[in-house]
Amino acid sequence: MLRCRKPPSQTWRTFLENHAQQLVSIDFFTVPTIRFQVLYVFLVLAHDRRRILHFNVTTHPTADWTGQQLREAFPFAQLPRYLLRDRDAIFGDDFREHVRDMGICEVLSAPRAPWQRAYIERVIGSVRRECLDHMIVFHETSLRRTLTSYFDYYHRWRTHLSLGKDAPQPRAIHPPEMGSVVALPLVGGLHHRYERRAA
């Protein structure tokens, strides 16, 4: 008796690669302040060039607030096709309704499987290691200011191996004729950018 074998479905990695142009990930992470208040940071990441499309900070994330952040991330009907997220309780019925109304297809990762959301998990790890682990956060405004500075550095100057050692916003190559290399401080001196300038 011959068994009819079903063709294998695509792997998770293949799905991510095939839909990178149409896929965004969202997630929250927490940041404690100097007074032990917990702040929640919401991120929206585009997979194609690892760009942070939107972020915001709050002390009390709600489904309505999160839905509003999603609308702010995609103005003028520039909607992704897929939204990848975990199964956090904050993404409840109200949030799912917001996503459905926007015409976006949700893709949920498996429970306790952060590797399925590797891009956004990696960004969160980079934010912690390269920025927040070296800063004291006083309040919501200071965290927002620090993250704005870091994300500017992240988009324009931080190199990514997955992007061929380029930044999410492609940079021009400076030939040696432009002058000597100078270091310019960024993120309060925590990082630097290097460019050639005439003497």
C-alpha positions in Angstrom: 0.0 0.0 0.0 1.5 3.3 -1.1 1.1 6.3 1.2 0.5 9.7 -0.3 3.1 12.1 1.0 2.1 15.6 1.6 4.7 18.2 0.3 6.6 19.8 3.2 5.4 23.3 4.1 7.8 26.1 4.1 10.0 26.6 7.2 9.6 29.6 9.5 12.8 31.1 8.2 11.6 30.7 4.6 8.4 32.5 5.5 10.3 35.4 7.1 12.7 35.7 4.1 9.8 35.5 1.6 7.8 38.2 3.3 10.5 40.5 4.7 9.3 43.5 2.6 5.8 43.1 4.0 6.5 42.1 7.6 6.8 44.1 10.8 7.3 42.9 14.3 6.0 44.5 17.5 7.0 44.0 21.1 7.2 45.7 24.5 10.2 45.8 26.9 10.4 47.3 30.3 12.9 49.8 31.7 13.2 50.7 35.4 13.7 54.3 36.5 16.0 55.6 39.2 12.9 55.6 41.5 12.0 52.0 40.6 9.1 52.9 38.4 8.6 50.6 35.5 8.3 52.1 32.1 7.1 50.2 29.0 8.6 50.8 25.6 6.6 49.7 22.5 8.6 49.1 19.3 7.5 48.5 15.7 10.3 47.1 13.6 10.3 46.7 9.8 12.1 43.5 8.8 13.4 44.6 5.4 16.1 47.0 6.6 15.7 46.5 10.4 14.2 50.0 10.7 12.4 51.1 13.9 9.2 52.5 12.4 7.8 53.7 15.6 8.4 53.7 19.4 6.8 55.2 22.4 7.0 55.0 26.2 4.2 54.7 28.8 3.7 53.7 32.4 0.4 51.9 31.7 0.1 50.2 28.4 -3.5 49.4 27.4 -4.9 47.8 24.3 -6.3 51.2 23.2 -2.9 52.9 23.7 -1.2 50.1 21.8 -3.7 50.3 19.0 -3.1 54.0 18.7 0.6 53.4 18.5 0.0 51.1 15.6 -2.0 53.7 13.8 0.7 56.2 14.3 3.3 53.8 13.0 1.5 53.5 9.7 0.1 56.8 8.5 -1.4 57.4 5.1 -2.4 53.8 4.6 1.2 52.5 4.3 0.3 49.2 5.9 2.3 46.1 6.1 0.7 42.8 5.1 1.8 40.8 8.1 2.3 41.7 11.8 4.4 39.4 13.9 3.9 39.4 17.6 4.0 37.3 20.7 1.0 36.1 22.8 1.3 38.8 25.5 -2.0 39.6 27.3 -1.7 43.3 26.3 -2.6 42.3 22.8 -6.1 41.4 23.7 -9.4 41.5 21.8 -9.4 45.3 21.5 -5.9 45.3 20.0 -6.8 42.4 17.6 -9.8 44.4 16.5 -7.6 47.4 15.7 -5.3 45.2 13.6 -8.2 43.6 11.8 -9.8 47.0 11.1 -6.5 48.1 9.5 -6.5 45.0 7.2 -3.3 43.5 8.6 -2.8 39.8 9.0 -1.5 38.8 12.5 1.2 36.1 12.7 1.6 34.8 16.3 4.8 33.2 17.4 4.6 30.0 19.4 4.5 30.2 23.2 7.9 30.7 24.8 9.6 30.9 21.4 11.4 34.2 21.2 13.6 32.8 18.4 10.6 33.1 16.1 10.7 36.9 16.7 14.5 37.1 16.4 14.7 40.5 14.7 12.9 42.4 17.3 14.4 40.5 20.1 17.8 41.3 18.8 17.0 45.0 18.5 15.7 45.0 22.1 19.0 43.3 23.2 21.0 45.9 21.3 19.1 48.8 22.9 19.8 47.3 26.3 23.5 46.4 25.8 24.5 49.5 23.7 22.4 52.1 25.5 20.2 51.6 28.5 22.7 49.4 30.4 25.0 52.5 30.5 22.3 55.2 31.3 20.3 56.2 34.3 16.7 56.7 33.4 14.9 59.4 35.5 11.4 59.5 34.0 9.4 58.9 30.9 10.7 62.1 29.1 14.4 61.2 29.7 13.9 57.7 28.4 12.1 59.0 25.3 14.9 61.5 24.7 17.6 58.8 25.2 15.8 56.3 22.8 15.3 59.0 20.2 19.1 59.7 20.2 19.9 56.0 20.1 17.5 55.2 17.3 19.0 58.1 15.3 22.4 56.5 15.7 21.0 53.0 15.0 19.3 54.1 11.8 22.1 56.3 10.3 25.4 54.9 11.6 25.2 51.5 13.3 26.4 48.8 11.0 24.5 45.5 10.7 26.1 42.3 9.4 22.7 41.3 7.9 22.8 44.5 5.8 26.3 43.9 4.4 27.8 46.2 7.2 25.5 49.0 6.2 23.1 51.0 8.3 19.3 50.8 7.9 19.5 54.1 6.1 22.2 53.4 3.5 25.3 55.5 3.8 27.6 57.0 1.2 31.2 55.7 1.0 33.8 58.4 1.7 36.9 58.0 -0.4 40.3 58.8 1.1 40.6 61.9 -0.9 37.9 63.5 1.2 40.3 64.0 4.1 41.2 62.3 7.4 38.8 60.3 9.5 37.3 62.2 12.5 35.2 60.7 15.3 32.0 62.5 16.2 30.2 61.6 19.5 26.6 60.4 19.5 24.1 59.3 22.1 25.8 61.5 24.7 29.3 60.3 23.8 28.3 56.6 24.3 28.9 55.9 20.6 30.7 57.6 17.8 30.3 58.0 14.1 33.3 58.2 11.8 33.5 60.3 8.6 36.2 61.8 6.5 36.6 65.6 6.6 38.9 68.0 4.8 41.5 69.5 7.1 
